Amino acid sequence: MKHGKKYLESAKLIESSKLYDPDEAVKLALQTAKTKFDETMEISVRLGVDPRQADQQVRGAVVLPHGTGKKVRVLVFAKGEQAKAAEEAGADYVGAEELVAKIQGENWFDFDVVVATPNMMGVVGRLGRVLGPNPKSGTVTMDVAKAISEIKAGKVEYRLDKQAIIHCPIGKKSFTAEQLTANLTALMNAINRAKPAAAKGVYLRSVVLSSTMGPGIKVNPLKF
């Protein structure tokens, strides 16, 4: 793979064999994020679990203390009092069957997260092919106001992939080092709490921090 000049310059600042403390890694990631746009800071965590086993799945959600830096548009499927509560909580779109028709008929996807009350799942189920079969954690609930406030505040979902790795954003280049470190710590604490009882041996195998266009920085897993 060929890399650009800025990437190669950034890579020179990193000791490839070194495991950095979290605060050191964050500062280095900010230093090596050299593009003009507000890059996303992402963490990749390799776990010592077998993703093929049902009892070793790792999935959950956490509200990052300083958010993600991204404005999230929330669509809510609800009726009656729940619809009113969703509007008051700041949902960007609230509705029922008419939203299903809009998505199906107009190929409309001007939203990032879907929240629904349990009694609306029959309606939302018609969108299974386009929205995906598995709802995000906490998005099917009667307490739509709480779900919306958490999502707007910076709730992120973490989930194990087929390679036993979790990829998750922890903020933006425009964040301070202290904000990113706090978000990183909150996410890693959540992943630690989600350790399956069936997991054996070393749980946190490796932790790598990087910006969107920057090189990976190895973080010492023992610090978490």
Secondary structure, DSSP 8 states (H G I E B T S, - for coil): ----HHHHHHHTTS-TT--B-HHHHHHHHHHH--SSS--EEEEEEEESS-TTSGGG--EEEEE-TT--SS---EEEE--HHHHHHHHHTT-SEEESHHHHHHHHHH-----SEEEE-GGGHHHHGGGHHHH-SS--TT-B-S-HHHHHHHHHHTEEEEE--TTSEEEEEEEETTS-HHHHHHHHHHHHHHHHHT--TT--S-SEEEEEEEETTS--EEE-GGG-
